[in-house]
C-alpha cells in the first residue's frame, strides 16, 4: 500500500519513494531537461553579447565568488537572481537570460554565482548568497549601483537561497524589499534522507537550521511561483512555506503558471509579455495598473 503523505506531500516515510519524488528530471520527458539548460545558456550568452554589463565582479573576497551586473539606471530597482541546480550544478553563465527583459522595463539585474556542493557546505553557500546582497547594498555603489530597493529571486535551489537571504535572522534581510522564489525548496528535512544528501551532507539539525520554513520569517512581501507541471513535492514546498508566512502575518501571494514544468517556468522571465514577468514587474514596481488577472490557479 502506498504510504500516506503528510500535508502538501513534501515527504514520505519511504526512502525510495522520497528519492523518486525529488528526482525532478524524471518529471519531464527525455531531453526536456537538457533542452532547458541549453536554452538558459543560449539566451544568457545573447544577453552578455548584446547588453552592456559589468561581468565577473568579485562580491566575496574569502571565496572569490562573482556576480554579473546589468544596470537600467543608477537608481533603478534591482532584481537579484540565484540559479538552481540542487546546489551542485549550473552557474551565472546560464543565468542572465532575464536581464534584457527587466533592464528594458527599468529594473537592474544582478546574476549571482556561488560555490557548489560538495566542494563547500550548504551553510557556506547560504553565507555567500547573503554576502552578495550585502555587497550589492553597499559596495555596489562603486559600480554606479544605487538601487531603489533590492528584490531577490531564484529558481529551485536558487529559490531556497532567495528565501534564506530574506529570513530575518540574517543581516542581509534588512536590505531585501521583497522575494519571488520560483519552484523553491523551503523545508530541507526530507532532503537530508534522500539522494540529494549525497552532496549536501546535512544532518537533521543542519537541515532545520538551513530551512526557510523553520527560520524567522521575512519582514518583506513574498511572491511564490511554480509551474503547473511541477512534481507535487515542489508545489507542496511552496504551499507549506506560504502557510508558514501567512501564519506569521507576512504579505504573501502565489502564482501557478499553466503549462510550465520545473525547468521551463523560469524561462518565462525572458519574455516581457509573460504572466510571470508581468507579476514580477508589478511586485517590484508596486504599480497596480500592471497587475493582471490570475490566468491559472494557485490553490
Helices and strands as residue ranges (DSSP letters): G 7-9, H 15-22, G 24-27, H 32-50, E 54-60, E 65-70, E 77-82, G 92-94, H 99-104, E 107-112, H 122-137, G 139-143, E 150-155, H 157-166, G 171-175, E 176-182, G 190-193, H 197-200, H 204-209, G 212-214, E 221-227, H 232-247, E 252-257, G 265-270, H 275-285, G 288-290
